[in-house]
Amino acid sequence: MSLSARPWCSRPAIAAALLVLAFSPAAFFGPAAAAQEHDPSMHEHATHEGMNMPTTPTDPATLARLQAKHVADKKESEFNHHLAGVFVILAALFILTESFVRPRFPFLRYVWPLCFLGAGIFLLVFSDTELWPFGPRSWWWGLTQNREDLQHKTFAVLLLALAYIEIQRARGVLTAAWSAWVFPVLAFFGSGLLFFHEHRSSMGGADHMAHMAIMQRIQSEHLTFSISGIAIGLFKGFSEVRSRWQTLFARLWPIAMIVLGILLLLYVE
């Protein structure tokens, strides 16, 4: 292995260390597991999954607390989507410009996979702050009792797997033909999962029609994410096939990534 490749050998190791921390026993069975069983606020809207309507509270203090939680959850979710959009757009821009800057700055070939690595780590750790270490819920509860949390962590694992494969390909360590098809396959798989993505709501006291309108808008936005992801997978797959259109598809798939990034930046709840 050349000396120039050695600094990048530590990247997967760093990611692995973060994953070990995230999947530690404390994360799965958290010290607050017993306390949360006696916390009334954790039972008022325990899962908020899918399009289940929350029970309208009658206590003004409870209503105010739930409304405040809804605002906080809304800001958190929108920030997560917007940050993901930034990562996606940055990765796409580096892919589009790689052929021009790589001869002068060869290390830039690692940048776009690192964008996916950063997005995956962020999604894995920060996507659901009701879970340890930010909240009282354990990861075991999130993965077994909350479908939205499970989906978020699944998306994070897909991003991390994709980042690892592409970093290894950039290093020249992974040259097998199948490795070129990991990106399209994971893009299709992740886009397919978005068709079944559930989004919980903490709209305490909100009227039924307003709640339904918001949930329909969120579902519509995730549908556009899914369609964009399928386009990315298709174009990336065709770019790996030798044909007269190969160069065109090699440009189209990062452009489709920019479209997805913009849609993520425009996400509102």
C-alpha positions as a printed Julia matrix, in Angstrom:
269×3 Matrix{Float64}:
   0.0    0.0     0.0
   1.39   3.41   -0.93
   2.0    6.12    1.62
  -0.56   8.33   -0.08
  -3.26   5.8     0.65
  -2.46   5.37    4.32
  -4.27   8.45    5.68
  -7.47   7.19    4.12
  -7.14   3.8     5.73
  -8.23   5.37    9.0
 -11.53   6.63    7.61
 -13.37   3.29    7.84
 -11.78   2.75   11.25
 -13.12   6.08   12.5
 -16.58   5.26   11.19
 -16.41   1.83   12.79
 -15.47   3.37   16.14
 -18.47   5.7    15.96
 -20.73   2.77   15.11
 -19.41   0.81   18.08
 -20.24   3.76   20.32
 -23.7    4.12   18.8
 -24.49   0.42   19.19
 -23.07   0.12   22.7
 -25.21  -1.58   25.39
 -25.99   1.82   26.88
 -27.5    2.91   23.58
 -29.68  -0.16   23.28
 -30.81  -0.55   26.87
 -30.21   3.03   28.15
 -29.97   3.83   31.87
 -33.24   5.76   31.67
 -35.29   2.75   30.55
 -36.83   2.29   33.97
 -37.47   5.99   34.47
 -39.33   6.36   31.19
 -41.93   3.82   32.32
 -42.99   6.27   35.01
 -42.84   9.41   32.86
 -46.4   10.36   31.87
 -45.2   12.56   29.02
 -43.67   9.52   27.32
 -47.03   7.76   27.26
 -49.19  10.59   25.97
 -47.81  10.18   22.46
 -45.56   7.18   22.69
 -45.15   6.39   19.02
 -47.08   8.89   16.86
 -46.57   6.5    13.98
 -48.06   6.69   10.53
 -51.23   8.76   10.27
 -52.68   7.85   13.64
 -54.41  10.89   15.09
 -53.17  11.98   18.52
 -55.73  12.25   21.28
 -56.64  15.89   21.85
 -55.7   16.79   25.43
 -58.03  18.81   27.63
 -55.46  20.04   30.15
 -54.06  23.44   28.98
 -50.63  22.67   30.42
 -50.51  19.35   28.58
 -51.73  21.0    25.38
 -49.05  23.68   25.62
 -46.36  21.08   26.25
 -47.43  19.0    23.26
 -47.59  22.04   21.01
 -44.09  23.04   22.09
 -42.9   19.5    21.38
 -44.49  19.63   17.95
 -42.62  22.84   17.11
 -39.33  21.34   18.34
 -39.89  18.09   16.4
 -40.79  20.06   13.27
 -37.6   22.14   13.46
 -35.49  19.05   14.11
 -36.97  17.1    11.2
 -36.65  20.0     8.78
 -33.04  20.63    9.83
 -32.17  16.96    9.3
 -33.66  16.99    5.79
 -31.98  20.29    4.92
 -28.58  19.1     6.14
 -28.97  15.91    4.12
 -29.72  18.1     1.1
 -26.47  20.0     1.63
 -24.49  16.75    1.8
 -26.15  15.42   -1.36
 -25.56  18.62   -3.36
 -21.93  18.84   -2.25
 -21.34  15.22   -3.23
 -22.95  15.8    -6.64
 -20.87  18.92   -7.32
 -17.65  17.08   -6.51
 -18.69  14.22   -8.82
 -19.44  16.62  -11.69
 -16.15  18.49  -11.31
 -13.95  15.49  -10.46
 -12.68  14.96  -14.0
 -11.49  18.57  -14.15
  -9.87  18.9   -10.74
  -8.69  15.36  -10.06
  -5.44  15.63  -12.08
  -4.42  18.61   -9.94
  -6.01  17.58   -6.66
  -6.23  13.74   -6.66
  -7.37  13.61   -3.03
 -10.71  15.14   -4.06
 -11.84  11.74   -5.34
 -12.48  10.87   -1.69
 -14.64  13.9    -0.94
 -17.97  12.82   -2.37
 -17.96   9.43   -0.61
 -17.05  11.27    2.6
 -20.17  13.4     2.12
 -22.21  10.19    2.28
 -20.18   9.05    5.27
 -20.95  12.31    7.1
 -24.64  12.11    6.21
 -24.81   8.49    7.36
 -23.14   9.17   10.7
 -25.34  12.2    11.34
 -28.52  10.3    10.48
 -27.47   7.35   12.6
 -26.76   9.42   15.7
 -28.97  12.51   15.5
 -32.06  11.5    13.51
 -34.17  10.49   16.52
 -33.36  12.55   19.59
 -35.86  10.74   21.79
 -33.28   7.93   21.78
 -30.11   7.67   23.86
 -27.9    9.67   24.39
 -30.22  12.66   23.78
 -33.46  11.22   25.13
 -34.7    8.63   27.62
 -35.62   5.97   25.08
 -33.23   3.12   24.34
 -32.2    2.18   20.82
 -33.75  -1.22   21.38
 -37.11   0.47   21.89
 -36.6    2.62   18.8
 -35.67  -0.31   16.57
 -38.39  -2.65   17.82
 -41.28  -0.34   18.78
 -41.0    2.66   16.46
 -41.07   2.02   12.74
 -39.93   5.53   11.84
 -36.82   5.22   14.01
 -36.06   1.84   12.41
 -36.39   3.33    8.94
 -34.09   6.23    9.8
 -31.41   3.89   11.09
 -31.81   1.69    8.01
 -31.23   4.69    5.75
 -28.15   5.56    7.84
 -26.71   2.07    7.42
 -27.31   2.25    3.64
 -25.41   5.55    3.47
 -22.53   4.18    5.54
 -22.3    1.03    3.42
 -22.32   3.11    0.25
 -19.64   5.45    1.62
 -17.4    2.55    2.61
 -17.66   0.86   -0.8
 -17.01   4.08   -2.71
 -14.05   5.04   -0.51
 -12.52   1.62   -1.13
 -13.12   2.0    -4.86
 -11.52   5.46   -4.82
  -8.49   4.02   -3.06
  -8.19   1.32   -5.72
  -8.55  -1.4    -3.11
 -11.93  -2.61   -4.37
 -11.87  -3.29   -8.1
 -14.4   -6.11   -8.46
 -17.04  -5.53  -11.13
 -19.88  -5.98   -8.64
 -18.71  -3.0    -6.59
 -19.81  -0.61   -9.34
 -23.38  -1.83   -8.91
 -23.6   -1.27   -5.17
 -24.59   2.38   -5.63
 -27.5    1.69   -8.05
 -28.77  -1.24   -5.97
 -28.71   0.72   -2.7
 -30.28   3.72   -4.44
 -33.18   1.55   -5.61
 -33.52  -0.11   -2.22
 -33.5    3.17   -0.3
 -35.94   4.77   -2.73
 -38.26   1.79   -2.38
 -38.19   2.13    1.41
 -39.36   5.74    1.06
 -42.65   4.45   -0.38
 -43.29   2.9     3.05
 -41.77   5.7     5.12
 -43.81   6.59    8.18
 -43.74  10.01    9.75
 -45.01  10.49   13.26
 -46.87  13.6    14.31
 -47.04  15.34   17.68
 -49.68  17.87   16.72
 -51.43  17.96   20.02
 -54.78  19.69   19.69
 -54.57  20.19   15.95
 -57.83  19.76   14.04
 -58.28  16.71   11.9
 -58.27  18.45    8.51
 -55.08  20.41    9.25
 -53.37  17.25   10.45
 -54.4   15.32    7.34
 -53.22  18.15    5.05
 -49.79  18.18    6.69
 -49.43  14.4     6.54
 -50.43  14.36    2.86
 -47.87  17.05    2.08
 -45.15  15.1     3.91
 -46.07  11.93    2.02
 -46.01  13.84   -1.26
 -42.57  15.26   -0.48
 -41.19  11.83    0.35
 -42.67  10.53   -2.91
 -40.61  13.1    -4.83
 -37.53  11.98   -2.87
 -38.23   8.39   -3.88
 -38.71   9.23   -7.57
 -35.47  11.23   -7.57
 -33.63   8.35   -5.91
 -34.91   5.9    -8.52
 -33.72   8.25  -11.28
 -30.29   8.45   -9.62
 -30.08   4.65   -9.43
 -31.14   4.23  -13.06
 -28.71   6.82  -14.43
 -25.87   5.51  -12.26
 -26.53   1.95  -13.44
 -26.6    2.96  -17.11
 -23.37   4.93  -16.61
 -21.65   1.66  -15.71
 -22.69   0.02  -19.01
 -20.53   0.62  -22.07
 -22.67   2.32  -24.68
 -22.81   5.47  -26.78
 -24.84   7.09  -23.98
 -22.46   6.2   -21.15
 -20.96   9.7   -20.9
 -24.41  11.27  -20.85
 -25.6    9.03  -18.02
 -22.37   9.73  -16.14
 -23.48  13.38  -16.07
 -27.15  12.75  -15.48
 -26.88  10.82  -12.21
 -25.1   13.6   -10.26
 -27.51  16.13  -11.78
 -30.36  13.99  -10.43
 -28.58  14.07   -7.06
 -28.64  17.88   -7.16
 -32.39  17.74   -7.84
 -32.81  15.49   -4.82
 -30.67  17.8    -2.72
 -32.79  20.81   -3.69
 -35.98  18.92   -2.83
 -34.49  18.1     0.59
 -33.58  21.76    1.12
 -37.17  22.77    0.31
 -38.67  20.23    2.72
 -41.23  21.66    5.17
 -43.68  20.02    7.55
